[in-house]
Amino acid sequence: MTIELSILAPHVPSICHEELAPEFQKPMVDAMKEVAKDIAQIKPDAIVLVTCHWPTTFAHYVDCYPVHKGLLTAQEAPELIKDVPYSYPGDEELGLQLVQAGKDAGLSVIEVQDEHFVWDYGTVVPLRYLVPNEDIPVVNLSVTLAADLDETYRWGQTIAKVLQETDKKIVFISSGALSHRLVRGRHNMPTLSEHALDKEFIGFVMNKNYKAAFDMLPQYANMAKVESGGRHLAMLLGIINEEDHPEYLAEGQSSGSWNALITFSKTKVSSLQENTNAEYVK
């Protein structure tokens, strides 16, 4: 079938528990809960998710284990994310297909088959809202520090080819922030210069100029300290194409970072009002 929906999703730790989220981050929570309705309507056979909080050194890893179950305490913020349970099915067959396609493309891709492997909060937090019933199989992907943006983009294109040729309906999630020069105080915005780059990048995306978005990504990632060096964005840009229509649904700061919820679909599936107050979509 095809990739039915792609999502750039926030995972700021302070939204892990909805009741603890600050007011300025609640629009992201509310919007993800609405996107969950779209996902339920699609009835995907699998979720493929890349997370900035699974950084690996040399190889691209694919979690192929048939069951994902555990308790997450985030090392980065254990006071915010402590003993959070999760239990999702996996898709071993699809995961192994991705591994083999990556190897065939000349990339260093390795499968993970380990019942004790613990998910990170970049995976758990968005899924708590996007797939709250824990009823859709998930294949989890790392970001790889030895892989530059070009290689990561090619890995995204390789993944897209597999997903487009499978007989399954897929939702792809890129979990991560835009500018990400962190400071203490989650209410803090990015600097004016960093946020200007956020706006430029989002503007390209919203105008479906995905090539320009990728072309600016290396300098943008360096100057605005984009999370994971922009690798999750490079993979997302390798997944989507000009047939995918972006919708800008929510935004918010977190400790100097900028976070956005953007969906990409062949046709508009969401009943959620696009955030037309954001200047990027005007």
C-alpha positions as CSV (number, residue, x, y, z in Angstrom):
1,M,0.0,0.0,0.0
2,T,1.7,3.2,1.1
3,I,2.8,5.7,3.7
4,E,-0.6,7.0,4.7
5,L,0.7,9.7,7.1
6,S,4.0,11.2,8.2
7,I,4.4,13.3,11.3
8,L,7.0,15.5,12.9
9,A,6.1,15.1,16.5
10,P,7.3,16.8,19.7
11,H,8.5,14.7,22.7
12,V,9.3,17.3,25.3
13,P,9.6,15.5,28.7
14,S,7.2,17.8,30.5
15,I,4.3,16.6,28.4
16,C,4.7,13.0,29.3
17,H,2.0,13.3,31.9
18,E,-0.8,15.5,30.5
19,E,-1.8,16.9,33.9
20,L,1.7,18.2,34.5
21,A,2.2,19.9,31.1
22,P,2.6,23.7,31.4
23,E,-0.1,25.8,29.7
24,F,2.2,26.9,26.8
25,Q,2.8,23.2,25.9
26,K,-0.8,22.0,26.1
27,P,-1.7,22.9,22.5
28,M,0.9,20.3,21.4
29,V,-0.8,17.7,23.7
30,D,-4.3,18.6,22.4
31,A,-3.2,18.5,18.8
32,M,-1.5,15.1,19.1
33,K,-4.7,13.7,20.7
34,E,-6.6,14.9,17.6
35,V,-4.0,13.4,15.3
36,A,-4.5,10.1,17.2
37,K,-8.1,10.1,15.9
38,D,-6.8,10.4,12.3
39,I,-4.4,7.5,12.9
40,A,-7.3,5.4,14.3
41,Q,-9.3,6.3,11.2
42,I,-6.4,5.2,8.9
43,K,-6.1,1.9,10.8
44,P,-2.4,1.5,9.9
45,D,-0.8,-1.9,10.0
46,A,2.4,-0.4,11.5
47,I,4.1,2.7,12.9
48,V,7.7,3.3,11.9
49,L,9.3,5.9,14.3
50,V,12.7,7.5,14.4
51,T,13.7,9.1,17.7
52,C,16.4,11.6,18.5
53,H,16.8,9.9,21.9
54,W,18.1,6.7,20.5
55,P,21.5,8.0,19.3
56,T,23.8,5.3,18.1
57,T,27.5,5.7,17.2
58,F,28.3,3.9,14.0
59,A,25.3,1.8,12.7
60,H,21.7,2.5,11.9
61,Y,19.6,0.2,14.2
62,V,16.2,-1.2,13.6
63,D,14.3,-2.6,16.6
64,C,12.7,-5.8,15.1
65,Y,11.6,-7.4,18.3
66,P,8.0,-8.7,18.1
67,V,6.9,-7.2,21.5
68,H,7.9,-3.9,23.1
69,K,7.2,-3.9,26.8
70,G,8.8,-2.2,29.7
71,L,9.0,0.6,32.3
72,L,10.7,3.8,31.3
73,T,12.6,6.1,33.7
74,A,14.3,8.7,31.6
75,Q,17.9,9.2,32.6
76,E,17.8,12.8,31.4
77,A,14.7,13.8,33.5
78,P,13.8,11.0,36.0
79,E,11.7,13.4,38.1
80,L,9.4,14.0,35.1
81,I,9.4,10.5,33.5
82,K,9.6,7.7,36.1
83,D,8.3,4.2,35.9
84,V,6.2,4.9,32.8
85,P,4.8,1.6,31.5
86,Y,4.5,0.9,27.8
87,S,3.4,-2.2,25.9
88,Y,3.2,-2.2,22.1
89,P,3.4,-5.0,19.5
90,G,6.3,-5.0,17.1
91,D,6.5,-5.9,13.5
92,E,9.5,-8.2,13.1
93,E,8.8,-8.9,9.4
94,L,8.7,-5.2,8.4
95,G,11.8,-4.4,10.6
96,L,13.8,-7.2,8.9
97,Q,12.8,-5.9,5.5
98,L,14.1,-2.4,6.4
99,V,17.4,-3.9,7.6
100,Q,17.9,-5.9,4.4
101,A,17.0,-2.9,2.2
102,G,19.5,-0.8,4.1
103,K,22.3,-3.3,3.7
104,D,21.4,-3.7,0.0
105,A,21.8,0.1,-0.3
106,G,25.3,-0.1,1.1
107,L,24.4,1.3,4.5
108,S,25.5,0.0,7.9
109,V,22.1,-1.2,9.3
110,I,21.8,-3.7,12.1
111,E,18.7,-5.4,13.6
112,V,17.9,-5.4,17.3
113,Q,16.3,-8.5,18.8
114,D,16.3,-8.1,22.6
115,E,13.4,-8.4,25.0
116,H,15.3,-6.3,27.6
117,F,15.8,-3.3,25.3
118,V,14.2,-0.3,26.9
119,W,12.6,2.4,24.8
120,D,13.6,6.1,25.2
121,Y,11.2,8.9,26.0
122,G,11.4,10.2,22.4
123,T,9.5,7.1,21.5
124,V,7.3,6.7,24.5
125,V,6.1,10.3,24.9
126,P,4.5,10.9,21.5
127,L,3.1,7.4,21.3
128,R,1.3,7.9,24.6
129,Y,-0.8,10.5,22.7
130,L,-0.7,9.3,19.1
131,V,-1.4,5.6,19.8
132,P,-2.9,5.7,23.2
133,N,-4.5,2.2,23.0
134,E,-1.0,0.6,22.3
135,D,-2.6,-1.5,19.6
136,I,-0.5,-0.7,16.5
137,P,2.8,-2.5,15.9
138,V,5.8,-0.3,16.1
139,V,9.2,-0.5,14.4
140,N,11.7,1.8,16.1
141,L,14.8,3.5,14.4
142,S,17.9,5.1,15.8
143,V,19.6,8.3,14.7
144,T,23.2,7.5,13.9
145,L,26.0,10.0,14.8
146,A,28.5,8.7,12.3
147,A,26.0,9.2,9.5
148,D,25.9,12.7,8.0
149,L,22.7,14.3,6.8
150,D,23.2,13.0,3.2
151,E,23.5,9.4,4.4
152,T,20.6,9.8,6.7
153,Y,18.5,11.3,3.9
154,R,19.4,8.3,1.7
155,W,18.4,5.9,4.6
156,G,15.1,7.7,4.7
157,Q,14.6,7.2,0.9
158,T,15.5,3.6,1.3
159,I,12.9,3.2,4.1
160,A,10.3,5.0,2.0
161,K,10.8,2.6,-0.9
162,V,10.2,-0.4,1.4
163,L,7.2,1.2,2.9
164,Q,5.7,2.2,-0.4
165,E,6.1,-1.3,-1.8
166,T,4.7,-3.2,1.2
167,D,1.1,-4.4,1.3
168,K,0.7,-2.6,4.7
169,K,-0.6,0.8,5.6
170,I,2.1,2.8,7.4
171,V,2.4,5.9,9.5
172,F,5.9,7.3,9.8
173,I,6.8,9.5,12.9
174,S,9.9,11.6,13.2
175,S,10.2,12.4,16.9
176,G,12.3,15.5,17.7
177,A,12.6,19.2,18.0
178,L,13.8,22.0,15.6
179,S,16.2,24.5,17.2
180,H,17.6,22.9,20.4
181,R,20.2,25.0,22.2
182,L,18.9,24.1,25.6
183,V,18.8,26.4,28.6
184,R,17.3,26.1,32.1
185,G,13.6,27.1,32.3
186,R,11.2,25.3,30.0
187,H,9.3,28.6,29.3
188,N,12.4,30.0,27.5
189,M,12.1,30.5,23.7
190,P,15.0,30.0,21.3
191,T,17.0,33.1,20.5
192,L,15.8,35.5,17.8
193,S,18.4,34.3,15.4
194,E,17.8,30.6,16.0
195,H,14.0,31.1,15.7
196,A,14.5,33.0,12.5
197,L,16.1,29.9,11.1
198,D,13.2,27.8,12.5
199,K,10.8,30.1,10.6
200,E,12.7,29.8,7.4
201,F,12.9,26.0,7.5
202,I,9.2,25.7,8.4
203,G,8.4,28.2,5.6
204,F,10.1,25.9,3.0
205,V,8.3,22.9,4.4
206,M,4.9,24.5,4.5
207,N,5.3,25.7,0.9
208,K,6.3,22.1,-0.1
209,N,9.8,23.2,-1.1
210,Y,11.3,20.1,0.5
211,K,14.5,20.4,-1.5
212,A,15.2,23.9,-0.2
213,A,14.4,22.6,3.3
214,F,17.0,19.9,2.9
215,D,19.5,22.2,1.3
216,M,19.4,24.6,4.3
217,L,19.4,21.8,6.9
218,P,23.3,21.5,7.3
219,Q,23.8,25.2,8.2
220,Y,20.5,25.4,10.0
221,A,21.4,22.4,12.2
222,N,24.8,23.8,13.0
223,M,23.7,27.4,13.7
224,A,20.5,26.6,15.7
225,K,21.8,23.4,17.3
226,V,18.9,21.4,15.8
227,E,18.2,18.2,17.8
228,S,20.3,15.2,16.7
229,G,22.1,17.5,14.3
230,G,18.9,17.5,12.2
231,R,19.1,13.8,11.4
232,H,15.5,13.1,12.2
233,L,14.5,15.9,9.8
234,A,16.8,14.5,7.1
235,M,15.1,11.1,7.4
236,L,11.7,12.7,7.3
237,L,12.6,14.7,4.2
238,G,13.7,11.4,2.6
239,I,10.3,9.9,3.4
240,I,8.0,12.6,2.2
241,N,7.6,13.9,-1.4
242,E,5.8,16.6,-3.3
243,E,2.6,14.6,-3.1
244,D,2.5,15.0,0.6
245,H,0.6,18.1,1.9
246,P,1.8,19.6,5.2
247,E,-0.5,20.8,8.0
248,Y,1.0,22.9,10.8
249,L,-1.0,21.9,13.8
250,A,0.8,23.0,17.0
251,E,3.9,24.6,18.4
252,G,5.7,25.4,21.6
253,Q,8.9,26.2,23.3
254,S,10.7,24.0,25.8
255,S,13.9,25.2,27.6
256,G,15.1,27.2,24.6
257,S,14.1,24.6,22.0
258,W,11.3,25.0,19.4
259,N,8.9,22.1,18.8
260,A,6.3,21.7,16.1
261,L,3.6,19.2,15.2
262,I,3.4,18.9,11.4
263,T,1.6,16.2,9.5
264,F,2.1,15.2,5.9
265,S,-0.6,13.3,4.0
266,K,-1.7,12.7,0.4
267,T,-5.1,14.1,1.2
268,K,-6.3,16.1,4.2
269,V,-7.5,13.6,6.8
270,S,-7.6,15.7,9.9
271,S,-10.6,17.5,11.2
272,L,-8.2,19.5,13.3
273,Q,-8.0,23.2,12.5
274,E,-4.6,24.0,11.1
275,N,-2.7,26.6,13.2
276,T,-3.2,29.5,10.9
277,N,-2.0,31.9,13.6
278,A,1.5,30.7,13.0
279,E,3.3,33.0,10.6
280,Y,4.9,30.1,8.8
281,V,1.6,29.1,7.2
282,K,0.5,32.5,6.0
